[in-house]
Amino acid sequence: MDSAIANRLRIEQLPCIAHKPADLETLFDAASFRERLHREITQAKQRIYLVALYLQDDDAGRGILTALYEAKEANPELDIKVLVDWHRAQRGLIGAAKSDGNAALYREFAEKYNQHIDVLGVPVRDREVFGVLHLKGFVIDDKVIYSGASLNDVYLAQHDRYRYDRYHVIHNPQLADSMAKFIMDNLVRSDAVNCLSQSERPQTKALKGAIKSFRSQLQRANYSFDSEQINEEEVGLTPLVGLGKRKNKLNQHICTLIASAQKELTICTPYFNFPRTISKEVKRALRRGVKVTIVVGDKTANDFYIPPSEPFKTIAGLPYLYEVNLRNFAKQNESAIARRQLAIHLWKHNDNSFHLKGIWVDRSYMLITGNNLNPRAWKLDLENAILVHDKNQLLAEQKQAELNCILSHTQLVGSYKYIEKVDTYPAPVRKLIKRIRRIKADHILNQIL
């Protein structure tokens, strides 16, 4: 427990922004997130900076772009910037025919309207497989709307299905300014970042040198803000950012946060594939008597899942690989499950999918993040988070309401034996997993998935 106290002190010493609890609002479903985002865009007076992995060419994506262009036409002084991953924007969906991807949509809108809006492509690496823009947070005037969601039909519950995430609206001028400054200084002004709505775009090969310098700069970047004293009626907000394996402050703080748990630790992740350092900290937490709750999507709630009744694609093996990881973890910790110190919840709701992540520690700390807590996030992608310090549990009711909502569509795993074995998987999946194991590629795959 002494080490937990030492780590708690490290977390307490982090610089933070003072915040009124009433100005942090949790939304509980994707439809509310969509409606709120549209409302804030319509009411914006000064700036709208949207950062997401992608903005899709579908009804929801077009709806967001339309709202942005209409807001710009109504108020030409409005500073609007949309930042998406450079590579993801210039290809179709995985398994689809070759296309110009969502960039064609951005070009179409740019030609249709009189006002210009920058839709910028951010190349974290020169190839998508080795790193993407996974930064989150929409800055609209003095508010930060934070979610792990991208902008498309399923994330915004535009039609019958939704992809479940977390959604927070934080009204705090200093936080909004800090995140906006990071976007401008480190992304918008980089030579590696280019407009996707223009027909003539540089080839990625021509940007190779700029991307290398860009990545190096991002690995040193931080959010800048004035640290404030937090009084008894306030919570603290610490925005964090990280990229790459070495000297990644976000990774370090996540590990310290988990290591600080003394009573309760809750972790949500859509893809069960913890980095080794998180696995170690979770095991240490169990050894020191912490009650650990892990919420993970059922394999059928994974965005890559394809029902056995449909033609098999290699990418559809991913949810099964994550389930293999989960079964192994549950088997290793079966005694903790039996004594109810470890609770594993599988999320499943009809044919919807699960994409949310986060960490809650001792009811005093909450991490809002888009980080999947997997090796890819740990080593390759540009990630960020907002750590909420709540020593006086001023947000306790709101935090519990969110957790109750998350757990409402979960099933508690009573033993590792309740998780399917490879032998029960459809034949194409069994064949794929055996092939991966035969060529010993499972370790490499785990590092990039």
GUGU-87680 format. One record per residue (C-alpha): residue number from 1; x negated, y, z negated. Coordinates in steps of 0.2 Angstrom, whole numbers, always signed. Layout:
<rs>
  seq     xx     yy     zz
  NUM      X      Y      Z
...
</rs>
This chain:
<rs>
  seq     xx     yy     zz
    1     +0     +0     +0
    2    -15    +12     -3
    3    -19    +12    +16
    4     +0    +16    +19
    5     -2    +31     +8
    6    -18    +37    +16
    7     -9    +36    +33
    8     +6    +45    +27
    9     -6    +59    +21
   10    -13    +60    +39
   11     +5    +61    +46
   12     +9    +74    +34
   13     -6    +85    +39
   14     -1    +86    +57
   15     +3   +104    +63
   16    +22   +106    +65
   17    +35   +119    +70
   18    +48   +123    +57
   19    +66   +118    +63
   20    +83   +120    +56
   21    +92   +103    +55
   22   +108   +111    +62
   23    +99   +115    +78
   24    +94    +96    +82
   25   +109    +87    +90
   26   +110    +69    +95
   27   +121    +64   +109
   28   +127    +46   +108
   29   +130    +40   +126
   30   +124    +43   +144
   31   +140    +52   +150
   32   +139    +65   +136
   33   +120    +68   +142
   34   +126    +71   +160
   35   +139    +83   +155
   36   +128    +92   +143
   37   +114    +94   +156
   38   +126   +101   +169
   39   +133   +113   +156
   40   +116   +119   +150
   41   +110   +121   +169
   42   +126   +132   +173
   43   +123   +143   +157
   44   +104   +145   +159
   45    +98   +163   +159
   46    +79   +162   +161
   47    +71   +145   +165
   48    +75   +127   +169
   49    +60   +115   +169
   50    +65    +97   +172
   51    +52    +84   +171
   52    +57    +66   +175
   53    +49    +50   +183
   54    +62    +53   +197
   55    +77    +62   +203
   56    +86    +50   +214
   57    +95    +52   +231
   58   +112    +46   +224
   59   +128    +55   +218
   60   +120    +59   +201
   61   +104    +65   +208
   62   +113    +76   +221
   63   +124    +83   +208
   64   +109    +89   +197
   65   +101    +97   +213
   66   +117   +105   +218
   67   +119   +112   +200
   68   +101   +119   +201
   69   +103   +127   +218
   70   +120   +135   +213
   71   +113   +141   +197
   72    +98   +149   +207
   73   +110   +157   +219
   74   +121   +164   +205
   75   +105   +171   +197
   76    +90   +172   +209
   77    +78   +178   +194
   78    +81   +161   +186
   79    +64   +151   +186
   80    +68   +133   +191
   81    +55   +119   +193
   82    +58   +101   +195
   83    +43    +89   +192
   84    +43    +71   +197
   85    +31    +57   +200
   86    +22    +60   +217
   87    +21    +42   +222
   88    +39    +37   +216
   89    +46    +51   +226
   90    +39    +46   +242
   91    +45    +28   +243
   92    +61    +18   +242
   93    +67     +7   +229
   94    +56     -9   +225
   95    +61    -22   +238
   96    +70     -9   +249
   97    +64     -5   +267
   98    +50     +8   +269
   99    +57    +26   +269
  100    +52    +44   +264
  101    +61    +40   +247
  102    +68    +54   +237
  103    +57    +67   +246
  104    +69    +67   +260
  105    +83    +73   +249
  106    +73    +87   +242
  107    +69    +93   +260
  108    +87    +92   +264
  109    +92   +103   +250
  110    +78   +116   +253
  111    +84   +118   +271
  112   +103   +119   +266
  113   +101   +133   +253
  114    +94   +151   +255
  115    +86   +150   +238
  116    +70   +141   +235
  117    +67   +128   +221
  118    +50   +120   +218
  119    +52   +101   +217
  120    +34    +96   +213
  121    +26    +79   +214
  122    +14    +75   +200
  123     +1    +61   +205
  124     -6    +55   +188
  125    -17    +43   +198
  126    -20    +40   +217
  127    -10    +24   +216
  128     +7    +22   +207
  129     +2     +5   +200
  130    -12    +13   +190
  131     -2    +27   +182
  132    +14    +38   +184
  133    +21    +54   +177
  134    +31    +47   +161
  135    +31    +64   +153
  136    +49    +68   +146
  137    +59    +84   +141
  138    +69    +97   +150
  139    +66   +115   +145
  140    +81   +126   +147
  141    +79   +143   +140
  142    +75   +140   +122
  143    +82   +122   +121
  144    +73   +106   +124
  145    +84    +92   +130
  146    +74    +76   +127
  147    +78    +59   +134
  148    +68    +44   +141
  149    +81    +44   +156
  150    +77    +48   +174
  151    +90    +57   +185
  152   +101    +45   +194
  153   +118    +36   +194
  154   +115    +23   +181
  155   +105    +34   +169
  156   +118    +47   +170
  157   +133    +35   +169
  158   +140    +43   +185
  159   +150    +28   +190
  160   +154    +11   +181
  161   +137     +6   +174
  162   +125    +15   +163
  163   +107    +13   +157
  164   +107    +17   +138
  165    +94    +29   +132
  166    +92    +41   +118
  167    +97    +59   +120
  168    +93    +74   +109
  169    +96    +93   +111
  170    +84   +104   +101
  171    +86   +122   +100
  172    +69   +129    +95
  173    +61   +144   +105
  174    +43   +139    +99
  175    +45   +121   +104
  176    +53   +126   +121
  177    +39   +138   +124
  178    +25   +126   +119
  179    +32   +112   +131
  180    +35   +125   +145
  181    +17   +131   +143
  182    +11   +114   +145
  183    +21   +111   +161
  184    +15   +127   +169
  185     -4   +126   +163
  186     -7   +108   +166
  187     +5   +102   +179
  188    +12   +117   +190
  189     -5   +126   +192
  190    -15   +110   +197
  191    -22   +108   +214
  192    -16    +90   +214
  193     +2    +94   +212
  194    +11    +98   +228
  195    +29   +103   +233
  196    +39    +88   +239
  197    +53    +98   +248
  198    +41   +104   +262
  199    +40    +93   +278
  200    +21    +95   +279
  201    +14    +87   +263
  202     -5    +82   +260
  203     -9    +63   +261
  204    -13    +56   +244
  205    -30    +51   +251
  206    -34    +70   +254
  207    -30    +73   +236
  208    -41    +60   +228
  209    -54    +72   +221
  210    -41    +84   +215
  211    -32    +69   +206
  212    -47    +63   +198
  213    -51    +81   +191
  214    -32    +82   +186
  215    -32    +66   +176
  216    -48    +71   +167
  217    -40    +88   +162
  218    -24    +79   +157
  219    -34    +68   +145
  220    -40    +83   +136
  221    -23    +93   +136
  222    -12    +96   +121
  223     +3   +106   +116
  224     -2   +123   +109
  225     +9   +131    +95
  226     +7   +140    +79
  227     +9   +128    +64
  228    +21   +133    +51
  229    +25   +130    +33
  230    +41   +119    +31
  231    +53   +124    +17
  232    +65   +113     +8
  233    +79   +116    +20
  234    +69   +113    +36
  235    +62    +99    +46
  236    +46    +99    +56
  237    +43    +96    +74
  238    +26    +90    +81
  239    +26    +88   +100
  240    +12    +75   +105
  241     +5    +70   +122
  242     -7    +57   +128
  243    -15    +49   +143
  244    -27    +35   +145
  245    -35    +22   +134
  246    -49    +32   +126
  247    -46    +47   +113
  248    -27    +46   +116
  249    -20    +56   +102
  250     -2    +51   +105
  251     -7    +32   +104
  252    -17    +36    +88
  253     -3    +45    +80
  254     +9    +31    +84
  255     -2    +18    +76
  256     -4    +30    +61
  257    +15    +32    +59
  258    +18    +13    +59
  259     +3    +11    +47
  260    +11    +24    +35
  261    +27    +13    +33
  262    +30     +8    +15
  263    +48     +2    +14
  264    +56     +2    +31
  265    +51     +2    +50
  266    +62     +2    +65
  267    +55     +1    +83
  268    +65     +1    +99
  269    +58     -4   +115
  270    +66    -10   +132
  271    +52    -21   +137
  272    +44    -32   +123
  273    +26    -31   +127
  274    +17    -22   +112
  275     -1    -16   +115
  276    -13    -26   +103
  277    -15    -11    +91
  278     +4    -10    +88
  279     +6    -29    +86
  280     -8    -28    +73
  281     +0    -13    +64
  282    +18    -22    +64
  283    +10    -38    +56
  284     +1    -28    +43
  285    +17    -19    +39
  286    +25    -36    +36
  287    +11    -42    +25
  288    +13    -27    +14
  289    +32    -30    +12
  290    +39    -18    +24
  291    +56    -22    +31
  292    +54    -22    +50
  293    +68    -20    +62
  294    +65    -22    +81
  295    +78    -18    +94
  296    +74    -24   +111
  297    +85    -27   +127
  298    +91    -44   +131
  299    +83    -50   +147
  300   +100    -48   +156
  301   +100    -29   +150
  302    +83    -26   +159
  303    +84    -15   +174
  304    +74    -28   +184
  305    +86    -43   +180
  306    +94    -51   +195
  307   +108    -64   +191
  308   +104    -82   +196
  309   +118    -82   +208
  310   +109    -69   +219
  311    +94    -71   +230
  312    +78    -72   +219
  313    +64    -58   +221
  314    +47    -59   +212
  315    +51    -43   +203
  316    +66    -52   +194
  317    +53    -63   +185
  318    +49    -48   +174
  319    +63    -49   +161
  320    +59    -67   +158
  321    +40    -63   +155
  322    +46    -51   +142
  323    +57    -64   +134
  324    +43    -76   +133
  325    +33    -63   +124
  326    +47    -60   +112
  327    +49    -79   +109
  328    +31    -81   +105
  329    +31    -66    +93
  330    +47    -72    +84
  331    +39    -90    +82
  332    +23    -82    +75
  333    +34    -73    +62
  334    +47    -86    +59
  335    +45    -85    +40
  336    +48    -66    +40
  337    +64    -69    +50
  338    +69    -83    +38
  339    +67    -72    +22
  340    +76    -57    +31
  341    +61    -46    +31
  342    +60    -46    +50
  343    +76    -42    +60
  344    +75    -44    +79
  345    +91    -37    +88
  346    +95    -41   +106
  347   +105    -27   +115
  348   +118    -32   +128
  349   +133    -23   +133
  350   +142    -30   +149
  351   +131    -27   +164
  352   +124    -11   +158
  353   +105    -10   +155
  354    +94     -4   +140
  355    +80     +9   +141
  356    +78    +17   +124
  357    +63    +18   +113
  358    +59    +26    +97
  359    +51    +23    +79
  360    +59    +27    +62
  361    +49    +26    +46
  362    +55    +26    +28
  363    +69    +38    +33
  364    +57    +52    +33
  365    +50    +51    +51
  366    +58    +49    +68
  367    +48    +48    +84
  368    +58    +54    +99
  369    +49    +47   +115
  370    +49    +40   +132
  371    +34    +29   +128
  372    +39    +11   +131
  373    +26     +5   +118
  374    +18     -7   +130
  375     +0     -8   +137
  376     +5     +2   +153
  377    +11    +17   +142
  378     -5    +15   +131
  379    -18    +15   +145
  380    -11    +21   +162
  381     +4    +33   +161
  382     +6    +51   +155
  383    +17    +50   +140
  384    +23    +62   +127
  385    +34    +62   +111
  386    +41    +73    +97
  387    +38    +68    +79
  388    +52    +74    +67
  389    +46    +76    +49
  390    +61    +74    +38
  391    +54    +72    +20
  392    +70    +78    +12
  393    +81    +67    +23
  394    +91    +82    +30
  395    +95    +72    +46
  396    +98    +56    +37
  397   +117    +55    +42
  398   +113    +60    +60
  399    +99    +47    +61
  400   +109    +33    +54
  401   +124    +37    +66
  402   +112    +35    +80
  403   +105    +19    +74
  404   +122    +12    +71
  405   +127    +17    +89
  406   +111     +8    +95
  407   +115     -8    +85
  408   +133     -9    +89
  409   +130    -19   +105
  410   +116    -30    +98
  411   +115    -48    +91
  412   +103    -53    +77
  413    +91    -66    +81
  414    +92    -79    +67
  415    +77    -89    +73
  416    +65    -90    +88
  417    +74   -106    +93
  418    +89    -95    +98
  419    +78    -87   +111
  420    +78    -97   +128
  421    +63   -107   +132
  422    +54   -107   +149
  423    +61   -125   +153
  424    +79   -117   +153
  425    +75   -104   +166
  426    +81   -104   +184
  427    +70   -115   +195
  428    +62   -100   +205
  429    +58    -91   +188
  430    +50   -107   +181
  431    +40   -109   +197
  432    +34    -91   +196
  433    +29    -92   +177
  434    +19   -108   +180
  435    +10   -100   +195
  436     +5    -85   +184
  437     -1    -96   +170
  438    -11   -107   +182
  439    -21    -93   +189
  440    -22    -85   +172
  441    -14    -69   +178
  442     -2    -67   +163
  443    -15    -56   +153
  444    -18    -44   +168
  445     +1    -43   +172
  446     +4    -38   +153
  447     -8    -24   +155
  448     +1    -15   +170
  449    +20    -20   +167
</rs>
